[in-house]
Amino acid sequence: MEGSDHAADFIASGLALLGIEADEIEIAVMGAFHQLLWPPLQEMLAIDTSELAPERNPDLSKAP
């Protein structure tokens, strides 16, 4: 899978940058979590909200 290779590189680079050592099992769990969450995040980011009007004076203490 091409996507998992990118995720594995990203995970390994991020851990190395932070100085965190992780074994193969921990990296596999992170990869599985990435595969679980990334497709819905891509769908959400693809939504076009340019035609929605911004809410004026929102009351953040109440649900929209």
MMTF fields as JSON, N, C-alpha, C and O atoms, coordinates in Angstrom:
{
  "mmtfVersion": "1.0.0",
  "mmtfProducer": "UNKNOWN",
  "numBonds": 255,
  "numAtoms": 256,
  "numGroups": 64,
  "numChains": 1,
  "numModels": 1,
  "chainsPerModel": [1],
  "groupsPerChain": [64],
  "chainIdList": ["A"],
  "bondAtomList": [4, 2, 8, 6, 12, 10, 16, 14, 20, 18, 24, 22, 28, 26, 32, 30, 36, 34, 40, 38, 44, 42, 48, 46, 52, 50, 56, 54, 60, 58, 64, 62, 68, 66, 72, 70, 76, 74, 80, 78, 84, 82, 88, 86, 92, 90, 96, 94, 100, 98, 104, 102, 108, 106, 112, 110, 116, 114, 120, 118, 124, 122, 128, 126, 132, 130, 136, 134, 140, 138, 144, 142, 148, 146, 152, 150, 156, 154, 160, 158, 164, 162, 168, 166, 172, 170, 176, 174, 180, 178, 184, 182, 188, 186, 192, 190, 196, 194, 200, 198, 204, 202, 208, 206, 212, 210, 216, 214, 220, 218, 224, 222, 228, 226, 232, 230, 236, 234, 240, 238, 244, 242, 248, 246, 252, 250],
  "bondOrderList": [1, 1, 1, 1, 1, 1, 1, 1, 1, 1, 1, 1, 1, 1, 1, 1, 1, 1, 1, 1, 1, 1, 1, 1, 1, 1, 1, 1, 1, 1, 1, 1, 1, 1, 1, 1, 1, 1, 1, 1, 1, 1, 1, 1, 1, 1, 1, 1, 1, 1, 1, 1, 1, 1, 1, 1, 1, 1, 1, 1, 1, 1, 1],
  "groupList": [{"groupName": "MET", "atomNameList": ["N", "CA", "C", "O"], "elementList": ["N", "C", "C", "O"], "formalChargeList": [0, 0, 0, 0], "bondAtomList": [1, 0, 2, 1, 3, 2], "bondOrderList": [1, 1, 2], "singleLetterCode": "M", "chemCompType": "L-PEPTIDE LINKING"}, {"groupName": "GLU", "atomNameList": ["N", "CA", "C", "O"], "elementList": ["N", "C", "C", "O"], "formalChargeList": [0, 0, 0, 0], "bondAtomList": [1, 0, 2, 1, 3, 2], "bondOrderList": [1, 1, 2], "singleLetterCode": "E", "chemCompType": "L-PEPTIDE LINKING"}, {"groupName": "GLY", "atomNameList": ["N", "CA", "C", "O"], "elementList": ["N", "C", "C", "O"], "formalChargeList": [0, 0, 0, 0], "bondAtomList": [1, 0, 2, 1, 3, 2], "bondOrderList": [1, 1, 2], "singleLetterCode": "G", "chemCompType": "PEPTIDE LINKING"}, {"groupName": "SER", "atomNameList": ["N", "CA", "C", "O"], "elementList": ["N", "C", "C", "O"], "formalChargeList": [0, 0, 0, 0], "bondAtomList": [1, 0, 2, 1, 3, 2], "bondOrderList": [1, 1, 2], "singleLetterCode": "S", "chemCompType": "L-PEPTIDE LINKING"}, {"groupName": "ASP", "atomNameList": ["N", "CA", "C", "O"], "elementList": ["N", "C", "C", "O"], "formalChargeList": [0, 0, 0, 0], "bondAtomList": [1, 0, 2, 1, 3, 2], "bondOrderList": [1, 1, 2], "singleLetterCode": "D", "chemCompType": "L-PEPTIDE LINKING"}, {"groupName": "HIS", "atomNameList": ["N", "CA", "C", "O"], "elementList": ["N", "C", "C", "O"], "formalChargeList": [0, 0, 0, 0], "bondAtomList": [1, 0, 2, 1, 3, 2], "bondOrderList": [1, 1, 2], "singleLetterCode": "H", "chemCompType": "L-PEPTIDE LINKING"}, {"groupName": "ALA", "atomNameList": ["N", "CA", "C", "O"], "elementList": ["N", "C", "C", "O"], "formalChargeList": [0, 0, 0, 0], "bondAtomList": [1, 0, 2, 1, 3, 2], "bondOrderList": [1, 1, 2], "singleLetterCode": "A", "chemCompType": "L-PEPTIDE LINKING"}, {"groupName": "PHE", "atomNameList": ["N", "CA", "C", "O"], "elementList": ["N", "C", "C", "O"], "formalChargeList": [0, 0, 0, 0], "bondAtomList": [1, 0, 2, 1, 3, 2], "bondOrderList": [1, 1, 2], "singleLetterCode": "F", "chemCompType": "L-PEPTIDE LINKING"}, {"groupName": "ILE", "atomNameList": ["N", "CA", "C", "O"], "elementList": ["N", "C", "C", "O"], "formalChargeList": [0, 0, 0, 0], "bondAtomList": [1, 0, 2, 1, 3, 2], "bondOrderList": [1, 1, 2], "singleLetterCode": "I", "chemCompType": "L-PEPTIDE LINKING"}, {"groupName": "LEU", "atomNameList": ["N", "CA", "C", "O"], "elementList": ["N", "C", "C", "O"], "formalChargeList": [0, 0, 0, 0], "bondAtomList": [1, 0, 2, 1, 3, 2], "bondOrderList": [1, 1, 2], "singleLetterCode": "L", "chemCompType": "L-PEPTIDE LINKING"}, {"groupName": "VAL", "atomNameList": ["N", "CA", "C", "O"], "elementList": ["N", "C", "C", "O"], "formalChargeList": [0, 0, 0, 0], "bondAtomList": [1, 0, 2, 1, 3, 2], "bondOrderList": [1, 1, 2], "singleLetterCode": "V", "chemCompType": "L-PEPTIDE LINKING"}, {"groupName": "GLN", "atomNameList": ["N", "CA", "C", "O"], "elementList": ["N", "C", "C", "O"], "formalChargeList": [0, 0, 0, 0], "bondAtomList": [1, 0, 2, 1, 3, 2], "bondOrderList": [1, 1, 2], "singleLetterCode": "Q", "chemCompType": "L-PEPTIDE LINKING"}, {"groupName": "TRP", "atomNameList": ["N", "CA", "C", "O"], "elementList": ["N", "C", "C", "O"], "formalChargeList": [0, 0, 0, 0], "bondAtomList": [1, 0, 2, 1, 3, 2], "bondOrderList": [1, 1, 2], "singleLetterCode": "W", "chemCompType": "L-PEPTIDE LINKING"}, {"groupName": "PRO", "atomNameList": ["N", "CA", "C", "O"], "elementList": ["N", "C", "C", "O"], "formalChargeList": [0, 0, 0, 0], "bondAtomList": [1, 0, 2, 1, 3, 2], "bondOrderList": [1, 1, 2], "singleLetterCode": "P", "chemCompType": "L-PEPTIDE LINKING"}, {"groupName": "THR", "atomNameList": ["N", "CA", "C", "O"], "elementList": ["N", "C", "C", "O"], "formalChargeList": [0, 0, 0, 0], "bondAtomList": [1, 0, 2, 1, 3, 2], "bondOrderList": [1, 1, 2], "singleLetterCode": "T", "chemCompType": "L-PEPTIDE LINKING"}, {"groupName": "ARG", "atomNameList": ["N", "CA", "C", "O"], "elementList": ["N", "C", "C", "O"], "formalChargeList": [0, 0, 0, 0], "bondAtomList": [1, 0, 2, 1, 3, 2], "bondOrderList": [1, 1, 2], "singleLetterCode": "R", "chemCompType": "L-PEPTIDE LINKING"}, {"groupName": "ASN", "atomNameList": ["N", "CA", "C", "O"], "elementList": ["N", "C", "C", "O"], "formalChargeList": [0, 0, 0, 0], "bondAtomList": [1, 0, 2, 1, 3, 2], "bondOrderList": [1, 1, 2], "singleLetterCode": "N", "chemCompType": "L-PEPTIDE LINKING"}, {"groupName": "LYS", "atomNameList": ["N", "CA", "C", "O"], "elementList": ["N", "C", "C", "O"], "formalChargeList": [0, 0, 0, 0], "bondAtomList": [1, 0, 2, 1, 3, 2], "bondOrderList": [1, 1, 2], "singleLetterCode": "K", "chemCompType": "L-PEPTIDE LINKING"}],
  "groupTypeList": [0, 1, 2, 3, 4, 5, 6, 6, 4, 7, 8, 6, 3, 2, 9, 6, 9, 9, 2, 8, 1, 6, 4, 1, 8, 1, 8, 6, 10, 0, 2, 6, 7, 5, 11, 9, 9, 12, 13, 13, 9, 11, 1, 0, 9, 6, 8, 4, 14, 3, 1, 9, 6, 13, 1, 15, 16, 13, 4, 9, 3, 17, 6, 13],
  "groupIdList": [1, 2, 3, 4, 5, 6, 7, 8, 9, 10, 11, 12, 13, 14, 15, 16, 17, 18, 19, 20, 21, 22, 23, 24, 25, 26, 27, 28, 29, 30, 31, 32, 33, 34, 35, 36, 37, 38, 39, 40, 41, 42, 43, 44, 45, 46, 47, 48, 49, 50, 51, 52, 53, 54, 55, 56, 57, 58, 59, 60, 61, 62, 63, 64],
  "secStructList": [7, 2, 2, 2, 2, 2, 2, 2, 2, 2, 2, 2, 2, 2, 2, 2, 2, 2, 6, 7, 7, 7, 7, 2, 2, 2, 2, 2, 2, 2, 2, 2, 2, 2, 2, 2, 2, 2, 2, 2, 2, 2, 2, 2, 2, 2, 7, 7, 7, 6, 6, 1, 7, 7, 7, 1, 1, 7, 7, 6, 6, 1, 7, 7],
  "xCoordList": [0.834, 0.0, 0.879, 1.782, 0.601, 1.408, 1.169, 2.117, -0.082, -0.397, 0.25, 0.667, 0.341, 0.937, 2.438, 3.002, 3.103, 4.522, 4.745, 5.679, 3.895, 4.01, 3.74, 4.434, 2.754, 2.438, 3.594, 3.949, 4.182, 5.308, 6.49, 7.155, 6.753, 7.841, 7.538, 8.414, 6.302, 5.896, 6.01, 6.532, 5.528, 5.574, 7.022, 7.386, 7.837, 9.239, 9.977, 10.773, 9.722, 10.384, 9.958, 10.784, 8.66, 8.163, 8.722, 9.097, 8.779, 9.328, 10.81, 11.28, 11.555, 12.984, 13.215, 14.122, 12.395, 12.534, 12.324, 12.99, 11.39, 11.102, 12.014, 11.948, 12.86, 13.755, 13.056, 13.509, 11.953, 11.171, 11.533, 11.525, 11.845, 12.127, 10.861, 10.23, 10.498, 9.316, 9.676, 10.432, 9.13, 9.404, 8.428, 7.565, 8.566, 7.753, 6.267, 5.438, 5.922, 4.509, 3.894, 2.781, 4.615, 4.101, 3.933, 2.953, 4.879, 4.78, 3.621, 2.927, 3.402, 2.28, 0.94, 0.003, 0.848, -0.388, -0.625, -1.753, 0.424, 0.287, -0.131, -0.946, 0.42, 0.049, -1.402, -2.093, -1.87, -3.269, -4.202, -5.251, -3.834, -4.627, -4.687, -5.736, -3.575, -3.528, -4.464, -5.206, -4.439, -5.306, -6.771, -7.627, -7.067, -8.441, -8.961, -10.109, -8.13, -8.581, -8.331, -9.078, -7.32, -6.96, -8.042, -8.313, -8.679, -9.702, -10.862, -11.253, -11.43, -12.483, -11.982, -12.724, -10.738, -10.183, -10.037, -10.295, -9.633, -9.516, -10.886, -11.009, -11.919, -13.275, -13.726, -14.317, -13.448, -13.848, -13.113, -13.714, -11.83, -11.056, -11.477, -11.248, -12.088, -12.521, -13.86, -14.252, -14.561, -15.865, -15.673, -14.844, -16.451, -16.377, -17.328, -18.547, -16.769, -17.584, -17.562, -17.98, -17.074, -16.923, -18.267, -18.321, -19.351, -20.645, -21.469, -22.577, -20.961, -21.681, -21.442, -20.32, -22.509, -22.38, -21.875, -22.312, -20.963, -20.495, -21.595, -22.412, -21.602, -22.599, -22.215, -21.085, -23.168, -22.92, -23.214, -24.244, -22.341, -22.507, -22.906, -23.961, -22.088, -22.458, -22.455, -21.614, -23.417, -23.471, -22.805, -23.431, -21.554, -20.782, -21.191, -20.711, -22.073, -22.541, -23.684, -24.094, -24.209, -25.321, -24.902, -23.978, -25.582, -25.321, -25.76, -26.682, -25.12, -25.522, -26.908, -27.382],
  "yCoordList": [-1.183, 0.0, 1.248, 1.392, 2.124, 3.326, 4.266, 4.865, 4.406, 5.296, 4.886, 5.742, 3.595, 3.145, 3.422, 3.638, 3.418, 3.744, 5.196, 5.501, 6.08, 7.481, 7.648, 8.406, 6.956, 7.041, 6.514, 7.114, 5.407, 4.836, 5.795, 5.953, 6.441, 7.426, 8.61, 9.094, 9.072, 10.213, 9.88, 10.676, 8.716, 8.302, 8.166, 8.67, 7.493, 7.297, 8.633, 8.841, 9.533, 10.847, 11.666, 12.303, 11.642, 12.4, 11.886, 12.671, 10.59, 10.017, 10.333, 10.663, 10.234, 10.537, 12.007, 12.338, 12.88, 14.31, 14.616, 15.481, 13.896, 14.11, 13.298, 13.44, 12.45, 11.64, 10.495, 10.04, 10.029, 8.947, 7.634, 7.533, 6.649, 5.32, 4.475, 4.408, 3.835, 2.982, 1.669, 1.646, 0.578, -0.712, -0.945, -0.109, -2.072, -2.379, -2.437, -2.005, -2.962, -3.076, -1.694, -1.433, -0.817, 0.537, 1.293, 2.014, 1.128, 1.78, 1.188, 1.917, -0.126, -0.76, -0.25, -0.045, -0.045, 0.489, 1.91, 2.269, 2.715, 4.081, 4.077, 4.9, 3.159, 3.033, 2.619, 3.13, 1.696, 1.26, 2.403, 2.58, 3.175, 4.323, 5.353, 5.949, 5.558, 6.481, 6.002, 6.805, 4.711, 4.164, 4.279, 4.401, 4.244, 4.358, 5.791, 6.004, 6.76, 8.152, 8.967, 9.911, 8.648, 9.508, 9.599, 10.713, 8.514, 8.653, 9.583, 10.419, 9.478, 10.432, 11.875, 12.805, 12.067, 13.417, 13.985, 15.17, 13.173, 13.631, 14.019, 15.022, 13.236, 13.572, 14.906, 15.732, 15.109, 16.346, 17.546, 18.603, 17.395, 18.484, 18.805, 19.916, 17.843, 18.04, 18.764, 19.162, 18.94, 19.603, 21.073, 21.764, 21.543, 22.932, 23.771, 23.639, 24.621, 25.476, 26.932, 27.822, 27.176, 28.552, 29.265, 30.493, 28.517, 29.159, 29.304, 29.839, 28.846, 28.981, 30.358, 30.865, 30.953, 32.265, 32.078, 31.163, 32.935, 32.807, 33.197, 34.075, 32.547, 32.839, 34.153, 34.319, 35.074, 36.371, 36.294, 35.75, 36.819, 36.857, 35.488, 35.364, 34.488, 33.154, 33.124, 33.738, 32.394, 32.164, 30.819, 29.773, 30.843, 29.61, 28.769, 27.647, 29.3, 28.509, 27.582, 26.736, 27.74, 26.92, 26.127, 26.509, 25.032, 24.217, 24.985, 25.798, 24.744, 25.461, 25.083, 25.602],
  "zCoordList": [0.0, 0.0, 0.0, 0.824, -0.922, -1.036, 0.141, 0.648, 0.587, 1.685, 2.992, 3.772, 3.242, 4.496, 4.524, 5.597, 3.343, 3.309, 3.719, 4.461, 3.24, 3.619, 5.111, 5.788, 5.614, 7.037, 7.87, 8.884, 7.459, 8.208, 8.223, 9.247, 7.075, 7.024, 7.928, 8.645, 7.892, 8.712, 10.193, 10.974, 10.575, 11.984, 12.45, 13.512, 11.661, 12.041, 12.128, 13.044, 11.188, 11.206, 12.416, 13.069, 12.71, 13.856, 15.168, 16.039, 15.31, 16.536, 16.666, 17.755, 15.558, 15.599, 15.941, 16.705, 15.377, 15.651, 17.131, 17.698, 17.744, 19.16, 20.084, 21.305, 19.503, 20.307, 21.016, 22.066, 20.446, 21.05, 20.365, 19.139, 21.17, 20.636, 20.735, 21.79, 19.636, 19.617, 18.941, 17.969, 19.461, 18.842, 17.686, 17.421, 17.008, 15.827, 16.161, 15.36, 17.326, 17.714, 17.914, 17.457, 18.592, 18.813, 17.493, 17.305, 16.595, 15.286, 14.485, 13.775, 14.59, 13.897, 14.43, 13.658, 15.738, 16.327, 15.829, 15.492, 15.782, 15.268, 13.798, 13.38, 13.022, 11.611, 11.439, 10.558, 12.272, 12.203, 12.588, 11.968, 13.595, 14.014, 12.889, 12.644, 12.215, 11.078, 9.965, 9.399, 9.649, 8.605, 8.983, 8.107, 10.258, 10.73, 10.612, 10.223, 10.941, 10.999, 9.736, 9.476, 8.944, 7.827, 6.742, 6.293, 6.291, 5.242, 5.64, 4.825, 6.854, 7.201, 7.282, 6.965, 7.7, 7.744, 6.335, 6.124, 5.379, 4.0, 3.455, 2.752, 3.771, 3.334, 3.924, 3.228, 5.191, 5.847, 5.244, 5.051, 4.947, 4.372, 2.939, 2.461, 2.253, 0.871, 0.76, -0.337, 1.862, 1.829, 1.475, 2.068, 0.498, 0.069, 0.92, 0.814, 1.749, 2.619, 2.164, 2.905, 0.943, 0.472, 0.285, 0.351, 0.055, -0.171, 1.105, 1.059, 2.226, 3.482, 4.072, 4.072, 4.572, 5.208, 6.634, 7.332, 7.067, 8.45, 9.432, 9.153, 10.559, 11.576, 12.268, 12.726, 12.332, 12.955, 14.441, 14.84, 15.253, 16.705, 17.279, 17.901, 17.079, 17.577, 19.104, 19.761, 19.637, 21.084, 21.322, 21.151, 21.712, 21.838, 23.042, 23.203, 23.892, 25.022, 24.64, 25.435, 23.402, 22.915, 21.694, 20.977, 21.467, 20.289, 19.036, 19.111, 17.892, 16.67, 16.205, 15.194]
}
